[in-house]
Amino acid sequence: MSGIRWRSLRTKIIAWSFVPTAIILVAVAMVTYYAYQQVTEELVIERDQDLTRLSARQLATALAEYSDILAVEARTAGSYRGHPAVQRTILKRAGNRLVVFDGGVLTLNTFGTVVASEPERPEILGQDWSNRAYFRQMVRSPGPVFSDIVTDGPQGLDVIVVAVPITGDQGEFLGTMAGMFRLGATTVSAFYGSIVKLRIGESGNTYLVDGSGRVIYHSDANYVGQDFSSQPVVQQVLTGKRGAIRTRDLDGRDIVAGFAPVPGKPWGLVTEESWATLTNSSQGYRRFLLVLLALGVLVPALVVAIGVRRITSPI
């Protein structure tokens, strides 16, 4: 009976002296782990936000090259006061320089009528295109314009239009020169090449949407042309917001999505990176924290048990 009582006493001493300490250790470890998680998430989101914003600026700079190419030819066309026959000749002679526009190049006069095309598209000559959004914007505020996805390409193909104003010697508006890029071109495309060579979001998905939420470019070409307007990040970027949030992709995977509008364009850039990939480097620290927690529980328990045994044995 005596031995049982002393063993019970020893157990009580260990329990009363160690259990509160163990509870405190576990609480401290949990708070530390939670704080570490929060700091990691904030740093990852901030990093993704900055990278997406910088990538959007780089993309805008790269695409400005195409409006510059058109602007050179537009100045030449403006010096001839918009005569249709001359406009067609100008486009024909500039064919080699305009070959980057795989959807062709058009010239619209002051009233929005198609007066020239390269390669030739006789079926649209004389058509009234004054209702095109890019032409209306040009009339309101002459300057380089990048359109949303439109069906103005050869045989009604989806294209992106880059338009610049044709102006006279006094700066008067004489018409518009419009270069077109085919959407999702499977051949070598200068437009898509400009996006790919920026190496945006190499470790995840990247996509570019137009002002209505349709996909212009996606790391997975199968999504090009699809409507992403229902995606929360797309809705935010199309209102001019920039930032990054932790969310889920179309496959339900946990990701961090960064988003930013492309300067000077009605478009938005979105980058997606796997949360597991982003936090992979921190897994080692998590395991180390768990090891410390286990040692913080086991070592004191062992020390207390030995100490109590030595104290109670003589009794």
C-alpha positions in Angstrom: 0.0 0.0 0.0 2.8 2.3 0.9 4.5 1.8 -2.4 1.3 2.5 -4.3 0.7 5.7 -2.3 4.3 7.0 -3.0 3.9 6.2 -6.7 0.6 8.1 -6.7 2.3 11.1 -4.8 5.1 11.0 -7.3 2.6 11.1 -10.2 0.7 14.0 -8.7 3.9 16.0 -8.1 5.0 15.4 -11.8 1.5 16.3 -13.0 1.1 19.5 -10.9 4.6 20.8 -11.7 4.9 19.8 -15.4 1.4 20.0 -16.9 1.1 23.8 -16.6 4.5 24.2 -18.1 3.6 21.9 -21.0 0.4 23.8 -21.6 2.4 27.1 -21.7 5.0 25.6 -24.1 2.3 24.3 -26.5 0.5 27.7 -26.4 3.8 29.6 -27.1 4.6 27.1 -30.0 1.1 27.5 -31.5 1.3 31.3 -31.3 4.8 31.3 -32.8 3.7 29.0 -35.6 0.6 31.1 -36.4 2.6 34.3 -36.4 5.2 32.7 -38.7 2.4 31.7 -41.0 0.9 35.2 -41.1 4.3 36.9 -41.7 5.1 34.4 -44.5 1.7 34.9 -46.2 2.1 38.7 -46.0 5.6 38.6 -47.5 4.5 36.3 -50.3 1.5 38.4 -51.2 3.5 41.6 -51.1 6.2 40.1 -53.3 3.6 38.8 -55.8 1.9 42.1 -56.0 5.1 44.0 -56.8 6.2 41.4 -59.4 2.9 41.6 -61.2 2.9 45.4 -61.2 6.4 45.5 -62.6 5.6 42.9 -65.2 2.6 44.9 -66.4 4.8 47.9 -66.9 7.4 45.9 -68.8 4.6 44.5 -71.0 3.3 48.0 -71.8 6.8 49.1 -72.7 7.3 46.1 -75.0 4.0 46.6 -76.8 4.6 50.3 -77.4 7.1 49.1 -80.1 4.1 48.1 -82.3 2.3 51.5 -82.1 5.7 53.2 -82.9 6.0 51.1 -86.1 2.5 52.2 -87.2 3.2 55.8 -86.2 6.1 56.0 -88.7 3.9 54.9 -91.6 1.0 57.1 -90.4 3.2 60.2 -90.6 4.0 59.3 -94.2 0.3 58.7 -95.0 -0.6 62.0 -93.4 1.7 64.0 -95.7 -0.5 62.9 -98.7 -3.7 64.2 -97.2 -5.5 60.8 -97.2 -6.0 60.1 -100.9 -7.2 56.4 -101.1 -5.1 55.4 -104.0 -2.0 56.8 -102.4 -2.9 55.2 -99.0 -3.0 51.8 -100.7 0.4 52.4 -102.3 1.9 53.5 -99.0 0.7 50.3 -97.3 1.9 48.1 -100.1 5.4 49.6 -100.0 5.6 49.3 -96.3 4.6 45.6 -96.4 7.9 44.3 -95.2 8.0 46.6 -92.2 4.4 45.8 -91.3 4.7 42.0 -91.5 4.8 41.8 -87.7 1.0 42.4 -87.8 0.0 38.9 -88.7 -3.7 40.0 -89.0 -2.9 42.7 -91.6 -3.0 46.5 -91.5 -5.8 48.8 -92.5 -6.2 52.5 -93.1 -9.5 54.3 -92.2 -10.2 57.8 -93.4 -11.5 60.7 -91.4 -15.0 59.3 -91.4 -14.0 55.7 -90.5 -14.3 54.2 -94.0 -11.8 51.5 -94.9 -9.7 52.9 -97.8 -6.7 50.6 -97.8 -5.5 47.2 -96.5 -2.3 45.1 -96.5 -2.5 42.3 -97.4 -5.4 43.3 -99.7 -8.9 42.6 -98.5 -11.1 44.0 -101.3 -14.3 42.7 -99.6 -14.0 45.4 -96.8 -12.8 48.4 -98.9 -15.4 51.1 -98.7 -17.0 49.7 -95.5 -18.0 52.0 -92.7 -16.1 51.1 -89.6 -16.8 54.3 -87.7 -18.7 52.3 -85.1 -15.5 50.5 -84.0 -14.6 51.3 -80.4 -10.9 52.0 -81.3 -11.9 54.4 -84.0 -14.4 56.3 -81.7 -11.7 56.5 -79.1 -9.2 57.8 -81.7 -11.7 60.6 -82.7 -12.2 61.6 -79.1 -8.5 61.6 -78.1 -6.0 60.9 -81.0 -3.2 58.7 -79.8 -2.2 55.0 -79.7 -5.1 52.7 -78.9 -5.0 49.0 -78.1 -8.4 47.3 -78.5 -10.2 44.5 -76.8 -10.7 41.2 -78.8 -12.7 42.0 -81.9 -13.7 40.1 -85.0 -12.1 42.5 -87.6 -9.5 40.0 -88.8 -9.5 38.2 -92.2 -12.6 36.0 -92.5 -13.9 37.5 -89.3 -11.1 36.1 -87.1 -10.6 37.3 -83.6 -7.8 39.9 -83.5 -6.3 42.5 -81.2 -6.1 45.9 -82.9 -3.3 48.5 -82.4 -4.4 51.8 -83.9 -2.6 55.2 -84.3 -3.9 58.5 -85.7 -3.1 59.8 -89.1 -2.6 63.6 -88.8 -1.8 66.4 -91.3 0.9 69.1 -91.1 -1.2 71.2 -88.8 -2.1 68.2 -86.5 -5.6 67.8 -87.9 -7.1 64.3 -87.8 -7.1 62.6 -91.2 -7.8 59.0 -90.3 -6.5 55.9 -88.5 -4.0 53.2 -89.3 -4.7 49.9 -87.6 -2.5 46.9 -87.2 -4.0 43.5 -86.2 -2.6 40.6 -84.3 -4.4 37.2 -84.6 -5.7 35.9 -81.3 -4.0 32.7 -80.1 -1.8 32.4 -83.3 -0.2 29.0 -83.5 2.5 30.2 -85.8 5.3 32.5 -84.7 3.6 35.7 -83.5 5.5 38.9 -82.7 2.8 39.9 -80.3 2.8 36.7 -78.3 6.6 36.6 -78.6 6.7 39.9 -76.8 4.8 38.5 -73.9 6.6 35.2 -73.6 10.1 36.7 -73.7 9.3 38.8 -70.6 9.2 35.4 -68.7 6.4 36.6 -66.5 5.3 34.1 -63.8 7.7 31.3 -64.8 6.8 29.2 -61.8 3.0 29.4 -62.3 0.3 30.5 -64.7 0.0 33.9 -66.3 -2.8 35.4 -68.3 -3.7 38.6 -69.9 -7.4 39.7 -70.2 -9.0 42.4 -72.3 -11.4 45.1 -71.0 -14.4 42.6 -71.1 -12.5 39.8 -69.3 -11.7 37.6 -72.3 -8.3 35.9 -72.3 -5.8 37.4 -74.7 -2.9 35.3 -73.5 -2.6 32.4 -71.1 0.3 30.1 -70.2 -2.1 27.3 -71.1 -3.1 28.1 -74.7 -6.4 26.2 -74.3 -7.8 29.1 -72.3 -7.1 31.8 -74.9 -10.4 33.5 -76.0 -12.4 32.2 -73.0 -14.4 34.5 -70.8 -12.8 35.0 -67.3 -14.9 37.9 -66.3 -16.5 35.9 -63.4 -13.1 35.4 -61.8 -12.7 37.6 -58.6 -9.2 38.7 -59.5 -10.3 39.7 -63.1 -13.2 41.7 -61.7 -10.8 43.6 -59.5 -8.1 44.3 -62.1 -10.7 45.5 -64.7 -11.7 48.2 -62.2 -8.1 49.5 -62.2 -7.1 47.8 -58.9 -3.7 46.2 -58.3 -2.8 43.8 -55.6 -2.5 40.1 -54.7 -4.8 37.7 -52.8 -4.7 34.2 -51.6 -7.4 32.2 -53.5 -8.0 29.1 -55.5 -7.5 28.5 -59.2 -9.9 26.9 -61.7 -8.7 23.4 -60.6 -9.3 24.2 -56.9 -5.7 24.5 -56.0 -4.5 27.0 -53.3 -2.7 29.9 -55.0 -1.6 33.4 -54.6 -2.9 35.6 -57.5 -1.3 38.9 -58.3 -3.1 41.4 -60.6 -2.3 44.7 -62.1 -3.7 46.8 -65.0 -1.5 47.2 -68.0 -0.6 51.0 -68.3 -2.2 52.6 -71.3 -4.2 49.6 -72.2 -7.7 48.4 -71.2 -6.2 45.1 -70.2 -5.3 43.4 -67.0 -2.4 41.1 -66.1 -2.8 38.2 -63.6 -0.1 35.9 -62.3 -0.9 32.7 -60.3 1.6 30.8 -58.2 1.0 27.7 -56.2 0.9 28.4 -52.4 2.6 25.1 -51.8 5.5 26.0 -54.1 5.9 29.5 -52.6 6.0 28.2 -49.1 8.1 25.1 -49.9 11.3 26.7 -48.6 9.7 27.3 -45.2 8.8 23.7 -44.6 12.3 23.0 -43.1 11.6 25.8 -40.5 8.2 24.3 -39.7 9.7 20.9 -39.0 12.4 22.5 -36.9 9.7 24.2 -34.8 7.9 20.9 -34.3 11.1 19.2 -33.2 11.8 22.1 -30.7 8.2 21.7 -29.4 8.7 18.0 -28.9 12.0 18.5 -27.1 10.4 21.3 -25.0 7.8 18.7 -23.8 9.9 15.6 -23.4 13.1 17.0 -21.9 11.3 18.8 -19.0 9.1 15.8 -18.4 12.2 13.6 -18.1 14.0 16.0 -15.8 11.0 16.5 -13.6 10.4 12.7 -13.4 14.0 12.0 -12.4 14.0 14.9 -9.9 10.8 13.8 -8.2 12.1 10.2 -8.0 15.2 11.3 -6.2 13.3 13.5 -3.8 10.6 10.9 -3.0 12.8 7.8 -2.9 14.4 8.5 0.6 10.9 9.2 1.9 
